[in-house]
């Protein structure tokens, strides 16, 4: 299991054990983390699972593919460096300790 910390916009932290092979979005959804809407169910067809990755993790994640880049254009206040769609982040043992911050809202 990889421990992922989801921090709501109000500062509430949710530390969740997520099984490798799942996505960071599925870990949030399956554990009822507020603020990850995941309207498209993980198809990278919306931006409702947008997060800001903690700065120390940005370079440790796989690069964004063009589809994720396009969908992030629709996210609430995207950050060019730290914004990611959690449906595109597959959980591996190397993600143990990942911290993501949720935006004020999802659109």
Secondary structure, DSSP 8 states (H G I E B T S, - for coil): -EEEEEE-TTS-EEEEEE-TTSBHHHHHHHTT-TT---TTSSSSSSSTTEEEE-GGGGGGS----HHHHHHHTTSTT--TTTEEEGGG-B--GGGTT-EEEE-S---
